[in-house]
């Protein structure tokens, strides 16, 4: 599983990255985590508001930091 966090490195982006790592760990999911900070790459996903959570190439949420439980639901 590949989990990408789209954002320019702001605090919200960092919070989403940490929450996603914790959620995956708690579910026992072995995932590759990637921070995407290049605006051109972010735009390829059609994301206008960051941070965004992308799982296996699919944008699950953009423009907010979901709770750890919400992230777990996306990962299941």
C-alpha positions as CSV (number, residue, x, y, z in Angstrom):
1,X,0.0,0.0,0.0
2,X,1.3,3.5,-0.9
3,X,0.1,6.4,1.2
4,X,0.9,9.9,0.0
5,X,0.5,13.1,1.9
6,X,0.1,16.1,-0.4
7,X,1.1,19.5,0.9
8,X,3.8,22.1,1.0
9,X,5.2,21.1,4.4
10,X,2.8,23.1,6.7
11,X,1.9,22.0,10.2
12,X,-1.4,20.5,9.0
13,X,0.5,18.4,6.4
14,X,2.9,17.2,9.1
15,X,0.0,16.3,11.4
16,X,-1.7,14.3,8.7
17,X,1.5,12.4,7.9
18,X,2.0,11.5,11.6
19,X,-1.7,10.5,12.0
20,X,-1.6,8.3,8.9
21,X,1.5,6.6,10.1
22,X,-0.1,5.9,13.5
23,X,-3.3,4.6,11.9
24,X,-1.5,2.2,9.6
25,X,0.7,1.0,12.5
26,X,-2.3,0.4,14.7
27,X,-4.0,-1.6,11.9
28,X,-0.8,-3.6,11.3
29,X,-0.6,-2.3,7.7
30,X,2.8,-2.2,6.1
31,X,2.7,0.9,3.9
32,X,5.1,3.1,1.9
33,X,4.7,6.7,3.1
34,X,5.6,9.6,0.7
35,X,5.3,13.3,1.3
36,X,4.6,15.1,-2.0
37,X,5.5,18.8,-1.7
38,X,6.0,19.7,-5.4
39,X,3.0,21.8,-6.4
40,X,3.1,20.4,-10.0
41,X,2.8,16.9,-8.6
42,X,0.0,17.9,-6.2
43,X,-1.9,19.5,-9.1
44,X,-1.7,16.2,-11.1
45,X,-4.1,14.8,-8.5
46,X,-6.6,17.7,-9.0
47,X,-6.1,18.8,-5.4
48,X,-6.6,22.5,-4.8
49,X,-6.6,22.5,-1.0
50,X,-4.0,20.8,1.1
51,X,-3.3,18.7,3.0
52,X,-4.6,15.7,1.1
53,X,-4.5,12.0,1.8
54,X,-3.9,9.7,-1.2
55,X,-4.1,6.0,-0.8
56,X,-2.9,3.8,-3.8
57,X,-3.3,6.8,-6.1
58,X,-6.8,7.7,-5.0
59,X,-7.5,11.0,-3.2
60,X,-9.4,10.1,-0.1
61,X,-9.6,13.6,1.6
62,X,-8.4,17.1,0.8
63,X,-8.3,20.4,2.6
64,X,-8.5,19.0,6.1
65,X,-6.8,16.7,8.6
66,X,-9.1,13.8,9.2
67,X,-9.1,12.1,12.6
68,X,-7.0,8.9,13.1
69,X,-10.2,6.9,13.2
70,X,-11.3,8.4,9.8
71,X,-7.9,7.5,8.4
72,X,-8.3,4.0,9.6
73,X,-11.6,3.7,7.8
74,X,-9.9,4.8,4.6
75,X,-7.2,2.3,5.0
76,X,-9.5,-0.7,5.6
